[in-house]
């Protein structure tokens, strides 16, 4: 589904939403006589409008569309239960108030209490969704640094075999670094991230200069720097 089609569908849902609100108000004005339009009746209309709004498809689509789906998984259950129980309890209170003639103040306090509880659950759902997104982003960031290092070492090994097949010592350096990188755990420690970036820069520099007349001793020196950084990275853990 292209963006233009989605935009057209969204506009249709918005139009339907306002048509629904207009029908609710029209039904209230036609079915409730002026003498019966008490404070409780107006409260009931507002509550029905709230229930209609939170359950209207356009708002559900908005909740699903904003942000990544995986980050919203913890919030979906809470939001679904909140919609269901709030809607049922709010409409039930309207029915009880109409059937048993409950005082307006009692109905107002009850509806405000239900709305407060629903708002609290929604806030918790948003917080859990934001927390899940933050954790996912942090995990991706810590993993991507290691993945970059492993990919850079693999590229260097391939190009070293193609451009300098006789440099067995340097190839052994690369294989040793790859083996060490295999057993590294992702870390959010700033020092660990710095070591990984420095190793990537060094290995990239070696890889890009394989065609130059770079002395083997210079290559070995750079690989030794990588080995020293790898040793520091292996000793660095999360704080």
Buried (B, 14 or more C-beta within 10 A) or exposed (E): EEEEEEEEBBEEBEEEBEEBBEEBEEEBEEEBEEEEEEEBBEBBBEBBBBBBEBEBEBBBBEBEEEBEEEBBEBBBEBBEEBBEBBBEBBBEBBEBBEEEEBEBEEBBEBBEEBBEBBEEBBEBBBEBBBEBBEEEEEEEEBEEBBBBBBEBBBBBBEBBEEEBEEBEEBBEBBEBBBEBBEEBEBBEBEBBBBBBBBBBEBBBEBBEEBEEEBEEEEBBEBBEEBBEBBEBBBEBEEE
